[in-house]
């Protein structure tokens, strides 16, 4: 089953006609039970409060989504720093072990770049498997020298490798943690109610086409924009691994 929230364009295409139909339902309900001048003032207060509440919900949702996007960018930067630092610290190991660690770090770096640039589920599963294997190989490569010579120098290398492994876990978690579905459902329900109220509150049916189309489009655009920021794989706005790519370009060729 396709999760529409992970596909911003699809979410927009679905939301526009749905919200427009809800607004049209509000117009039809007004024909059945019209507003008189006495109750319209109270209705206008209710409509203003509902629209303000919708704006707050959209604003909070955007803030949560953009916060997670910034978190993904920060973890990408931290990951590049950890790998680059460990690459330098590998010189503290014996020459043969250092060469092996540097070679594994280069292969690991390539997989981390692919993690950010590939979006196919099967390919991502293969990348995750290769990343896990490389992490095991990296830890094995430093475990032997550290056990053979347990000095503060080798402890520094072990600590750096621990940072490399931890940074990958933090980055992966940032891709998993998304805006909760309950927040999406709540925002969708408020959007539906507001569109119904807008349709119900229109004074003239002859001039209803503009508001009945423009308002749903604006709400659908807001939802699609939040979905795009909150979708690290499917959206247009994605984290570019600029720090990891720059690090890969700066490392000497094997």
N, C-alpha and C positions, 0 to 999 in steps of 0.2 A: 504493500500500500504506500502510495506516494504521500509524503508529508509536505503539504502545500507551503508551510512556513519555511522550509528549506529551499524553496524555489520562489524568489521574490517576484519574478515576472508572472509566474502562474498565479501567485497569490493576488497580484494586482488585477489580472484578467478576471479572476473569479470574484473578487471583492466588488468591482465596479458594478456589474449587473445585479449582484445580490443586494447591495445597498440601494441601488436605484429602484429595485422592485419593492424594497421595504418603504422607501419614501413614497412611491406610488400607492402603496397600501395605506399610508397615512392620509393621502389625498382622498382616497375612496372612503376611508373612515370618517373624514370630515364631512363628506357629502351626506353620510348617514346620520351623523351627530355633529352638526356645525357649532362653531363657537359664536356666542353672542358678544356684544361689546363689553358686558359686565365681566364675563369670565375670561376674556382675552387678556386683560391685564395680568390676572393671576397666571394664565398660561405662559405669557411672555417671561414672567419671573422664573417659572419652572424651566422653560426652554433655555434661558440664559444660564441657569445653574447647571443644567445637564451638559450644555456645551462647554462650560468652564471645567466641569468634572472630566469630560472627555479629553480636553486639552491637557489637564494635569496627568491623566493616565498615559496619554501619548508621550508627554514630556518625561515622565518617570521611566517609561519603557525605553525610550531613546537613550536616556542617561545610563540605564543598566546595560544596554547593548553596546553603547560606545565605550563604557568602562571595560567590558570584556574584550573589545577590540584592542584597546590600549594595552590591556594585560597580555594579549597574544604578541603584540609588538615588543613589549618589554622583555618577555621571556625569550623571544628570538634573539634579541640583543644580548641577553645574559648567557644564552647558550653559545653564541659565537665567542663571547669573551672567555667562557670556561674552556672551550675547545682550544682556542688560541693560546691561552695560558698553559694548558697541559702540554701542548705541542712544544712550547719552549722548555718546560720543566723536564721533558723527556731527556734532555741533554744531561741531566743529573744521574741517569742510569748508565750502566756499562754500555759500550758502543753497540754491541749486537742487540741488546734489549731495547736501546733507544731507537735504533733503526726500525725495529719491529713495531714499537709503539707508534712511531710517527707514521709508518705505512698504514697501520690500522686506523689511526685518527683521520687520515686523509680519506680512506674508504668510508669511515663513519660520517665525516663531514658531507660527503656526496649524498649519502642517504638522508641526512637531515635537510639538505636543500630540496631533495625530491619530496620529502614530507610536506613541505610548504608549497611546492609548485605542481604536484600531481593531485588530481581530484577524482580519479576513478576508484571505486571501492575495492575492486580486486587488486589493482596495482598498489593501493595503500596497504592492503593486507600483506602483500609481498614485501613492501618496504618495511613494515613493522616487524616481520619475521627476520629480515636481514639485519635490521637495527638491533634486535634482541641478541642475535648471534654475535654481532660485532661487539656489543657491550660485554658479553661473556668472554670473548677473545681478548678484549682490552684489559679486563680485570685479571684474567689469567696471565697476561703479559707482564703486569707489574707485580702480581702477587709473589711470583718466584723471586725476583730480585729483592723485594721488600722483606721477604722471610729470610733470605740468605744474608742480608745486611740491614738489620733493623736500626737504622740511624735516623736522626732528625731530617737528613736530606731525603732519604727514601720516603719518610713519613710525609714530606711536602708533596712528593709525587703522588702518593696514595690519596692525600686530601684533594689534590687537583682532579684526579680521576673520579673521586666521589662527587665533586662538583659537576663534572661532565655528565655523569649518569643522573644526578638529581635534576639538572636543568632540563633534560629530556622529559622526565616525568612531569615537571611543572608545565612545560609547553604542551604536552599531550593533554593534561587536565584542563588547560585553558581552552583547548579546542572542543573538549567534551562538555564543559559547563556552558549552558545556553540559557536564554530567557525561558523560564518555566512555562509549560503548556497552560497552567492555570492562569498565568498572566495574559497569555494570548487569548484564552477563552473570555476572560473578564473584559479585555479591551474590545473584543469582537461583540460581546453582548451590549456594552455601552455604545459602541458605534451603531449597532442596529437600532437601539432605542432612540438615539439622537436623530438618526435619519428618519425614523417614523415620526418623531415630534416635529421635525422640520417640514415634512410633507403635510402633516396635520395642521400646522400653523400657517400655511400659505393662505393669503387672503383671496387671491385670484387664480382660478384654474387656467385661464388663458396665458398667464405669465409664469406658469409653474415649470415649464420645460427647462429653463436655465438653471434655477436652484436645484431641481431634482436631478440634474446631471452634474453640475459643478461641485456641489457639496460631497456627493459620494466619491467623485474622482479625487478630491483633496484628501479625504479620509483614506481611500485606497492607496494613494501615493505615500502617505505617512506610514501606513502599515507595511507597504512594500519596502520603504527605505529602512525601517527598523529591521525588517526581516533580512535585508541585504547585509547590513552591518553585523547582524547576529548569526549569519550563515558563513562560516569560514571556508566552506568548500564550494557552495553553489552560487554565492552572490558575486556581484561585480566588484564590490569593495573587499579586497583581500589583503592579507599581510604578505608583503613581498620580502623574502629573506635577504635583504640587501646586505646585512652585516655578515651573514654566512657566506654569501657569494663573494663579498669583498675579501673575507678571510681566505677562501679557497683560491682566489686569484693571487693573493699575496704569498702563499706558500710556495716554496721552491718545487720545481718539477722533479719527479722521481728519476 
